[in-house]
Amino acid sequence: MRVIRSRDFTATRPWGAMDIANMRGITTRLHWTDQPYKWHTNDGEEVFVVLDGEVRMHYRVDGTEESVSLKVSDIFYASVGTEHVAHPVGPARILVIESEGSV
């Protein structure tokens, strides 16, 4: 049993993470960041939940870049092959659920 106060978590570097669980190869991690990530495509599905702050998620559909603003409690689901990059608007805390070893 474990209680995690996500608002108290701050990493020493952008996209630093706290491992919460690994359930048969599916990881749940809490990330803190104040900087964008990098364009990437996961080899599996990814669920991205904004717990604190705001994130501008950029993604490509048929080669065309689109974006959406994610606020607290919003969820972004990236299916296999979805190219995307997260840009926080100030500090943000994000819960990410994905296959172990994903980018």
N, C-alpha and C positions, 0 to 999 in steps of 0.2 A: 504494500500500500504506500502511496506517495501523493502528496499534495504539492502542486507547482503553482506558484504565484507568478504568472507570466509577466506582469508589470514590473516585477522586481528583477527580472533577468536582463542583463546587459553584457554583451560580449566584449572582448578586448580588441576585436577587429570586425569590420563589416562582414556580414553573413556568418559570423561565429554562431555555433549551435550548441544546444543542450540536447543530448540524446534522451528521449523519454522512453521509447519502447522499440523492440524489434520483434514483430510477430510473424514468424515463419517467413522471414525475408522481406517483410514490409516494415519500413522504418517510420517512426513518428519523431520529428525533431522540432524544437523551438528555436527559431532564428531571430537574432537581433541585427539590424542594419540601419545605416544612414546613407548608404551608397548603392548605386545600381549593381546588379549582378552582371552577367554577360549573356549574349544571345546563345541559346542552346536548345537542343532537342533531347528529351529524355528517351531512354530505350524502353520505358514503361510508362504507365499512367502516373499522374501527379495531382494531388489535391493540395491546394494552397489556401489557407484561411488567415485573414488579417485579424489579429487579436488586439493590436494597439497601433494607432497611426493610420496612415493612408499610403497606398501603393498604386502607382500607375503601371498597369500590366500592358506591355506591348506584345503583340503576337502577329504571326503571318498566316494569312489564308490565301492559298493559291498565289503566293508570291507578293501579295499586297499587305503592307503593314497596317494594322489596326491597333487600337488601344482602348482600355476601359479603366475607369477610376474605381479602385476597391477601397472601401472604408471598413471600419470595425464590423465584424461578423460576416463580411462578404467572402464568398468562396469562388475560387477560380479552379476549374477542372481542365487539365491539359491531357488530352488523349495521346496515345502513342504517336509520335511524329509531329506534335505541335511545337513549332519553333517559337520561343518566347523569351522575354527578359523582363524582370521586375525592377521598377524605379521607385524607391520610396520617396515620399514627399516629407522630408524630415525623418526623424527616427521612427522605426516601425518594428513590431514584433509579429512574426509570422509562424504559424504552425504548418509544417510541410509533411505530407504523408506520401511516400514513394517507395519504389523497390530499392532494396539495399544496394549501395554502390552507384546509384544514379548520379549524374553530373550535378 
